[in-house]
């Protein structure tokens, strides 16, 4: 990981992006992180969009909290409610 003070960044964004395969670049202001440049070369648009969407991440956090507090529905019950046959185990 490389850190770079925002006020000292002299290269172009393209220059910094070229080096992201090796390591991310953390941009700092007065020593505190403010942004990160990371490679997303092997990611798809939807994953990137959802992972950086605060509303979606809030939904996930609420779901995890609810799951921890209330538990979930066993897969057998889900299949029964949907009228699906029992899943056969692969040998």
C-alpha positions in Angstrom: 0.0 0.0 0.0 1.3 3.4 -0.9 0.2 6.6 0.9 0.2 10.0 -0.7 -0.6 13.4 0.8 -3.2 15.1 -1.4 -1.4 18.4 -1.4 1.8 16.7 -2.6 0.2 14.7 -5.4 1.8 16.0 -8.6 1.1 13.2 -11.1 -2.0 12.8 -13.2 -4.7 10.4 -12.1 -3.7 8.2 -15.0 -0.2 8.0 -13.6 -1.4 6.8 -10.3 -3.9 4.4 -11.9 -1.2 2.6 -13.8 0.5 1.5 -10.5 -2.7 0.1 -8.9 -2.1 -3.5 -10.0 0.8 -3.6 -7.6 -0.7 -1.9 -4.7 -3.5 0.6 -3.7 -2.9 4.3 -3.2 -4.3 5.8 0.0 -4.7 9.6 -0.3 -4.3 11.5 3.0 -4.8 15.0 4.2 -2.7 15.9 7.2 -1.8 12.3 7.7 -5.5 11.0 7.8 -6.9 8.9 5.0 -9.5 10.7 2.8 -9.7 8.5 -0.3 -8.3 5.3 -1.8 -7.4 4.4 -5.4 -7.8 0.6 -5.8 -7.8 -1.7 -8.8 -11.2 -3.0 -9.8 -9.9 -4.8 -12.8 -11.5 -8.1 -12.1 -14.8 -6.7 -10.8 -18.1 -6.0 -12.5 -20.0 -2.7 -12.6 -22.9 -4.0 -10.4 -20.6 -5.2 -7.6 -18.7 -1.9 -7.6 -21.8 0.2 -7.6 -23.5 -1.8 -4.8 -20.4 -2.0 -2.6 -20.0 1.8 -2.8 -23.7 2.6 -2.3 -24.4 3.8 1.3 -28.1 3.0 1.0 -27.5 -0.6 -0.1 -24.8 -1.1 2.6 -27.3 0.2 5.2 -29.8 -2.4 4.0 -27.2 -5.1 4.3 -26.2 -3.9 7.8 -29.9 -4.0 8.9 -30.4 -7.4 7.5 -27.3 -8.8 9.3 -28.5 -7.2 12.6 -32.0 -8.7 12.1 -30.5 -12.1 11.2 -28.3 -12.1 14.3 -31.3 -11.1 16.6 -34.1 -13.2 15.1 -32.4 -16.0 13.2 -33.3 -17.1 9.7 -35.4 -19.6 7.9 -33.8 -23.0 7.2 -33.4 -23.8 3.5 -35.8 -26.7 3.9 -38.5 -24.4 5.0 -37.8 -22.0 2.1 -38.1 -24.9 -0.3 -41.3 -26.1 1.3 -42.9 -22.6 1.1 -41.9 -22.3 -2.5 -43.2 -25.8 -3.4 -39.8 -27.0 -4.4 -38.7 -30.6 -4.0 -36.0 -31.6 -1.6 -32.5 -30.9 -3.0 -30.5 -34.0 -3.7 -27.0 -34.1 -2.3 -24.3 -34.6 -4.9 -22.1 -37.6 -4.5 
